[in-house]
Amino acid sequence: MKKEKWFFVTLLLTMIVSCARMGQPDGGWFDDTPPRVVSTNPVEKGTKVKSKKVTITFDEFIKLEDASNKVVVSPPQIEPADIKSSGKNIIVELNDSLKDNTTYTIDFSDAISDNNEGNPMGNYTYSFSTGERIDTFEVSGNVLDASNLEPVKGILVGLYDDLSDTVFARKPFIRVSRTDSRGRFVIKGVAPGTYRVYALQDADGDYIYSQKSEMIAFNHETFEPYAKPDVRQDTVWRDTLRIDSIARVNYTHFYPDNIVLRAFAVKQTDRYLVKSDRSEPDRLNFFFSYGNDSLPKIKGLNFNSDSAFVVESTLKKDTVTYWIKDTTLVNCDSLTIEAKYLMTDSTGTLVMQTDTLEMIPKMSYEKRMKQKMKDIEKWQKEQDKKKKRGESYDSIMAPKPLELQITGNGKITPEQNVFFTMPTPLATCDTAKIHLYSKIDTLWYNARFEWQQIEGNIRKYMLRAEWRPDVEYSLELDSAAFIDIYGLASAPRKEGIKVSSNDEFGSLIVNVSGLNADSATVIVQLLSSSDAVKKEAVVVDGAAEFYYLKAEKLYLRAFVDRNGNGIWDTGDYYADLQPEEMYYYPKVVETKEKWDITIGWDVNATPLTRQKPDAIKKQKSEKEKKLQNRNAERANKLGIDYKKVLNKHKL
């Protein structure tokens, strides 16, 4: 029996003898003590070790949680170590050859707890050396996702004493650690020297940056580890709610302890055809991994493809749609084509690829005709009923009108516009049949507007006008204002638009400082509680201005747009390019109606690791495993001074 359990027996007897008004506590006392290491083989912190098998023995039965992810062996093992628990033992067998004059560490993190009560041992690291000395320096810091400052959990962080700029792609790390849920890492067993630190989401287990898809972090800063004495304050809890005391504890503080790595995944530029399909009879779709200005060339093998298509591509040109103009071809169930497009070969070079494809719609022509006949029969029955009731009816079924979608109608802000999305490409667009009227007092007047097609989308258009606050507008479309490539015409339509009053909004001016952006553009973004961008503004003369803001809670972030393309860009190790700098304002911003708010934001005032508010973090910190201290709580309920009894019976 462990010494602690003798204490609990003594405590129980003391309670019975000295406190006659109390009975025996039901259920007895809990085992709240964590496992203790009683022996190791080889001896912990031993030197000149030759054995590749490590056995760690505890004073009670233990369990080892998620060893493959939580336990890290350093130097990294190319052939993973075998790690298992059995009864009171943990056995680690290293499969790689031992390196001469090297300190080995096996960091168990918080993976060890006792088998019965789940009492955590706390962070535990076993170490030994194959040489004559043990290296004891530690370096620590955090890894953040460069795009949004989220902590990166489970990424490897490693050291190199080779300071070459290409070592990351040539050699494995010499020492390694793994980040926890806070993105925090601690690399142990570090020897004196000069190092660089890198992070790697290792996809193939070689501890080398060998695949472009792997998330990485790098920089050219070097450091030399060191240590000095320090004092910390440890809180001693009486129970889960009350602090007993705060103790000052001497310890060795290892530096550096504030390394910050901004991790990113390089933009994938390898181009290949993800898939092609004919989701609808009237279009051929091609989906690529990456866009290119040179669009695929389509040749019909069982039909004449000259002038057969209207080509639509996304802005990035990674999705290309070929709309079939001829309805005869639309009704053909099998179109065989030759598609020529650029793809990336094994050397990373764009080469021409030729595919022969049979494009078949999901629903055959026969099934479509059957469905059409059902629709006609349904319509005919409705007309027959009207005829019998003496109501007006149609003798010919009119074709369905072009069903366009209008967004931005209803209630809008003065800075919004109205957007039109067409179901199919247009053959004609008659803007003379588009009318906008504004209501002044009780009269309607013509309102000027601009009509333009949205870049990168041949089926989307914008109606821009000078929308005046608190004014009512009427948008009216004549018949056949839009006609698509199949001859379908739009129906007459009338939409009411109400522009909100200025009293319904507030404004926000953000004065940004602390940036070393030289002549680069800085963009500030307003974020929702889900970290989604609601608005953005370019910093001009040190300020970003936002108007027409509803009363709500918002968050802020800013990035340095070094290439001026208006979006955040990732880095590239081979081009020695860091990701564009991203910053978060650490507080929530509350906007209110009729309020004009101005805030100052020094982007360096708060450390990068503490900038992103917890409320919008997606990677939440896992709850730290702690001893439950249930006996202290029980003693407190029974009126026993647990601390005095503990001191009296301490063995």
N, C-alpha and C positions, 0 to 999 in steps of 0.2 A: 504494500500500500504506500502511496506517495505521502510525503511529509504534510502536504496541504490537507490531505484527507484526515490525518491525525488531528490537525487543527480544527476541522469541522466537528469531529467527535467531541473534542474538548469544549468547543464553543457551545455545543448542544447541552453538555452536562452543566456548564456554567449557568446557562439559561434556566435549566430545570431547578437547580439548587437555589439560585439567588433571586428567582422571580416566580414565587409561588402562585401569583395570580395568573400566570400564563400556562397554557398547556404545551405539549410537544407540537412544534409546527408541522402541520400536515404535509406529507410529501417529502419531508426531510430536506437537507441542504443540497444545493446544486453543485456540480463540478464546474466551476468557472475558470479553472486554470488552463492555460494553453500548453501544448506539448513542449517538452524540453529535449534538446539533444543531449544524450548521455555518452555517446561515443561515435567516433568516425574512423573509417579505415579507407585510405591513409589518414593520418591525423590531420585535423583542420589546421590550415596555414603551415602545413608541413613543407619541407624543401627536399630537393633531390628525389622527387617522387618518380617512379618508373611505371607504376601500375595504372592501367586504363580503366580499372573498375573501382568505383567509389561506393561505399556502404555507409549510410547515416542511420544511426539507431536512436530511437526516442524512448521516453519513459512511459509511453502508452500507445495504444493502437491509433494510427493516423490514417488520413485519406489525402490523396493528392489530386487536386482539381485542375483539369484542362492543361495537363503538362505540356502538350505540344505547342500551345500558344503562350503559356505563362512562364515556362522555364526556359531560360536563355543561357547557353554555354558560350563562353568566350575564352580564347579566340573561336570564331565561328567554325562549326563543323560541317564540312562539305557532305560527309556521310553522317546523317543525323544520329545523335546519341540515343541509346535505348534507355528510357527513364520509366521506372515503375515503382509502385509501392507494394509492400507485402507485410501485413501485420504491423509491427513496430519499426519497420525498416523502409528506407528509400534506397533503391539500387540504381546507380547510373553507370552505364558502360559506354565508354567513348570508342567509336569505331575508326576515327582518324588516327594516324600516327601522332604521338606526342612530339611537340617541338622542343628543342633544347632551350634551356635558360628562359623559360616562359612561365608567366603566372597564368593559371587557369582559374576561372570563376564559374560557378554554377549558381545563377541567380534564380531563386524559386519564387520571387515576388511574394504574393499573398496566397500561394497555391496550397499551403500546408495548414491543416486543421485537425483537431482530434476527431476520432471516428464516431463517438457517441453524441457529444453535445455540440459539435461543430465549432469549438473555441478556436479562433484563428491564432496561428503562431506569430503572425506579423511578417514583415519582409525579412527573408532569410537568404543569405548568400554564403555558400561554401567555397573555399579557395585552397589551392595548393600550388607549388612551384616545382618545375623540373630542374631549376637551377638552385643556386645557393641563397637566393633572397626572394622575398615576396614583394611584389609591387602593390602599393595600397592607395595610390591616388584615384580620385573619382572626378568625372566631369559630368555636368547635367544641364538640362535645358528643356526646351519645348519645340515641338513640330506643329506648325499651323498650315492649313490649306491656304495657299497664297491667294486664291480667288475670293475667299469669304471669311478668312481667319478662324475657321472651325478647327478645333483640336483634331489632330489625325491620330486615331487609335490603331495600335498594332503595327506601325511601320518600323522597320529596322533603322537604327542609327549607329553608324560605325566610324571608326577612326583610321586615319592613315598617317604614318610618319614619313612616307614618300610624298613630297610636296609637289610632285609633277601635276600639271593640269590635266593629264590624260589618265591618271592612275585609276580613277573611278570605273573606267571601262576596260581596265587591263588586269587588275588584281583584286582579290577578295579583301574585305576589311581585316584589320589586324585585331581589333577589339569591337565588340558589338553589344547593343542593348535593344530593347523594344519599348515603344511608347505605351503608356496606359491610357485610360479613358479621358484623361485631361490633356493628352498629348505630351506628357512628361516622360523624360528618359533619364536614366542614370547609368553611365558606363563605368564599370568598376575594374580594379586591378590594373590601372594605367601606370606605366613606367614614366620616369622623368624624360622629357624630350619636347619636341615641337611637333604639333599635329594640325591636321585639318579634319573637319567633321562633315559627314554626308548623311543623307537619309535615303532609304530605298525600300519601296514596296516590292519585295523580291518575288517575282512570279515563278522563277525556275530554280530557286534554291542554290544559286552559285555565288551569292554575295557580291555580284558584279553587275553594274548597269549594262545589261546586254539586250534589253528589249525596249523599244520606244514606248510601249504601252505602260511601262512601269512608272509609278509616281516617284519622283525624286526631289531632293533638295541639295543644293551645293552653294558654296561661296569660296572666295579666295583668302578669307581671314585665317590666320594661324594663331595658336595659343600654346602656352606652356602651363601644364597643371601644377598647382601648388596647394598648400594647406596651412592653416594657422589656427591656434586655439580660439574658441568662441564660447559664448554662453547663450542658452536658449531657455525659454520659460515653458515648462510642462504643466498642464492643468491636471490636478488630481480630483476626480469626481467622487462626491459622497454617494450619489446615486445618479440616475439618468437625468435628473433635473437640477441638482444642487452641486456647486463647486465646493470641494473640501479645502483645497489649498492650491497655490501656484508655486511650483518649485523651480529654482534656478539650477540648471544642469550644465556642467562643463562638457564640451565635446570638441571634436576636431572638425573644422569647417573646410570642405574641399572646394577649390575654385579651378576653372570658372563654373558657376552654377546658374548662369542666366543666358546660355546660348539659345538663340531663336533661329530656327530654320523654316523658311517659307517653301512649302512643298508644292509641286505642280506636276501635271502630266503634259508632255509635249503634244502640241497639236498634231493629229494624225493626218499626214498628207499622202499616205499610200492610197492609190486609187484603184478600186476594183468594183465590179458590178455586184451589188448586194443581192438584188433580185430584179426580175422583170415580170410584168403581168398585164393582163387585159381585164382589169376589175370590172369595167363596164364595156359594152360592145363598141362604144364610140371613141375609145381612147386606148393607147398603148403607153404603159408606164415603165420607166427605168429609174432604179434607185441605186446611186453610187455612194461609196464610202467617203468620197471627197469630190468637190466640184472642179470643173475645168471649163475655160472659155470655149474650148473646142467641143461642141456638142456632138453626140453620136450621129452618124450618117446612116439612114435607114433606106434599104432598097427592097422593094417588093419582089418576091420570087414567083408568086402565083397571081400577081395583080400588078397593074401599072401604078407605081408610087410617085410618078411625076406630079407635083403640085397636089398631092393627096392629103397633106397634113397641115394643120396649124400647130406650130411648136410653142409649148409653154415650158419655161424653166423657172425654178426658184431663184431667189437672189444669189444664193451661194452656188447655184448650178449643179447641185448634187442630186436633184430630182428633176427629171425631164419627162414631160407628157406630150405625146403626139396625138392630137385630136384628128380623127378621121372625118374629112369633110364630105365625102361621097356616101350618101345613105345606102347605096348598093353595097359598098364595102362594109358599112356598119352591120348590115344584115347577113354578111358572110361569116359563118361560124369558125372558119379556119383561115388565118392569114399567115403565110410563111414569109419571113423576112430575113434579110442579111443585115446585121447590125455591126458597124465598125465604130470602135471607140478607143480612147486612150486608157491604158491601165499600167500600173507599176509592176515591173518584173522583179526578179530576185535580187538584182543589183541596185534597185531603187530608181531605175530609169523608166520614163514613160515610153511605152511602145504601143503600136497599133494592134488591137485585138479584133478578130472577126468571128462572130458567132452566127450560126443559123438557128433561128428560133421559130417555133410554131405558136402563134398567139391565139388562144381560144378563150372566149368570154365565159364567165362563170355560169351564165344562163343562156342556153341555146336559143336560136331564132324560133324554133318550133314552140318552146315553152313561153317565149315572150309573146308570140302570136296568140297562144291559148289564153294568156293573162289579159291581152288586149281585147279578145273576144268576150271574156267575162265582164270586163269593164263596159263594153258596148251594150251587152245584154242588161246589165244593171241599169245603165243610163236609159235604155229603151223602156224598161219596166217603169221607171220613174216618169217618163214622158206619157206612157199609156195611162197611168193613174191620173195625171193632170188632165189628160184629154177626157177621161170619163167624168171627172169632177167639173168639167167645163172651164178649166183654167187654161191660160195660155201655155203653149208647149212648143218645143222645137222639133222639127222633122229631120234636121241634120245635126249630128254631133259636132260641135265646134272643137277645133284643136285646142289643147291646153295652152294657156299663155306662158310666156317666159317668166318664171318665178324667181325674181331677183330678191336679194336680202338687203335691207337698209338698216344700218346701225348708226346710232347717234341721234335718232329721232326721239321724240318724247321731251325729256328735260335735259339740257346740256349746260355746261359752263361757257363763258365767253371765249375761252381758248380752245374749245373742242370744235370738231368738224363732223360732217355727215359722210359716211362711207357706203358705197354700193358694191355688192359682190354678186357677180353673174354666175349662173350655174354652168354656162358654156361660153366659149369665146364669142365675141360679137362680130357680126358682119357690118352693122351700121350702128352709130350712136348719134342721134339727132338732138343736139343740145338746145335747139330752138323749141323743142317740145318739153323742156325742163323749165319750170317756173318757180320762183321763190318770191313770196310776198311777206311784208312786215306790217304789223298792225300798229298804227299810231292813232291814239284815242279810239275812235270807232271805225276808222277807215283803213283799207288795205292798200298798200303801195308796193310797186315793184322794188325788189331788193337785188342789188348786184351780187354776183357770185362768180367764182372761178371753178372750172371743171378740169380735172387732170387725172391721168392714169397713175397708179401706184407703181413705183419702180420694182421690178422683179416679180410682178403679178399682173398678167395681161387681162385678168378677169376682175380686178378690183380698181375702183375709182373713188376719188374724193371730191366732194363739193365743199369748197372753202368760201366763207362769207365773213363779213364784219358783223359778228353776233353781238348785239347790244344788250347789256344787262337789263333784265326785267321786261323784255320785249317778246311778244308772241309772233311766231312766223308760221307760214303755211307753205309746204313743199308740194307742188302739184305736177304730175306727169301725165302728158297726153298719151293717147293710144299709140302704140308702135314707136315709142321714144327709143326703144332698144330692140334690135332684131339680131338673133344669133345666126351662126353659120348654117343652121338647119332650117332657117326661115321662121322660127318661132318668134312672135312679137310680144312685147310687154303690154299689159293691160293698163287702162287709166288708173291712177292712184293718187291719193291725197294723204299727206302726213302732217300732223301738227307738231310744232317744235316750240318749246318754251325755254327761254334763256333765264337762268337763275339771277337773282338780284345780288348786287355786291355785298349786301348785308348778310348773306348766307355764308360768306367765306372769310378766311383770315389769310395772312401772308407770313412768310418766313424769309429772313435774310441771314445767311450764314457767312460770317467773316472767318476765312480760313487762313491759318498761319502755320509756320514751322516746316513748310515743305521746301525741299531743295530740288525744285523741279526745273530750274533754269528757264528755258523758253517753252517747255512742254505744256500742253493743255492739262488742266485739272478738272475732273468732272465729279460733281457731288450728286448723290442719288438719295431720294427719299424712299424708305422701305416700309412695308407693312409688317405686321406682327409675324408673318410667315417668312420674312426675309426676302420678299419679292419686291422688285422695283416698281414703284408707282409713278414717280416723276424723276427727272434728272435735269441738271442745269450746269453749264460751263462756268467756271470761276472767272470773273472779269474784274480786274482791279482789286483782287483779293476777296471778292464776295460772290456767292451764289444766291440767286433770288428765285423764290417760289411764290406764286400767286394762286388765287382761287383754291384755297385749301379748306376742306371740310373740317369740322371739329372732330378730331380723333387723335389717337396715340401713334406716333411715327418714330422711325429710327433713321439714322444717317450713316452713310459711308461715302468715301471719296477714293478715287484712284487717279494716278498720274498716267495720262494717256500719252506716252512718249512717242508713239508713231502717228498720233493724230487721226486714227481711224474711227474714233468715237466709241470703241468697245474695249473692255479689259482684255489684255493679251497675256498668254502664258510665256514661259521661258523655253530655253533650248540649251542643253548642256554642250552639244557639239559646236554650237555657234557662240558659246560663252555668253549667253543672253539670260539675264534674270527676268522673272515675271514682273509685270508692272506693279508698282507699290499700291497696296490696298490698305485703307484705314477705316476704323469704325468709331463713331462718336459714342462714348460709353454710357450715355444717359438716354432715357426716352424723351422725346419732344412732344409736348401736348399743344396742338393747334386749336384755336377757338374762333368762333364766328366773330367778325368785326374786330379781331385782335391782330396787330402787326407786331410780330416777334422778331427780335434780333439776338443772335447768340454768337459768341466768339468761340472758335475751335482751334486750339493748338494741337495738331495731330500727333505731336510727340509728348504731350503732357502726361499721358497714360501709357504704360508699357504695352507693347503690341499684344502680349498674352492676356491682358485684362481689358482690352478695348471692346470686344464684342459683348453686348449685354447678354446675360444668361437667358433672358426671356425669349430671345430669337435663336439661340444655339440649338442646332439639331443633335450634335454629339454631346449628350449630357454626361457629366462626371458620375461614375458609378459610386455608390455609397461605400465608404471605407469600412472594411471589416474591423469591428472592435469587440473586445471582451464585454460580455453582457453585464457583469458585476451584479448578478441577480441576488447573491447572498447579502450584499450590502443593502440592497433594497428591502430584502426580507427582514434583516436585522433592524432596519429603520422602522418598519411597520410594527415590529415586536417591542420597540422601545429600547433596543440595545445599542450602545455606542460601539459600532463595528470597529472603528479605528482603535479605540482603547483595548478592546478584546484582542484585536489583531496584534497589537504591540505586546500585550501581556503574554500571549501564547506563541509568539514568533519563535521558530526553531532555527 
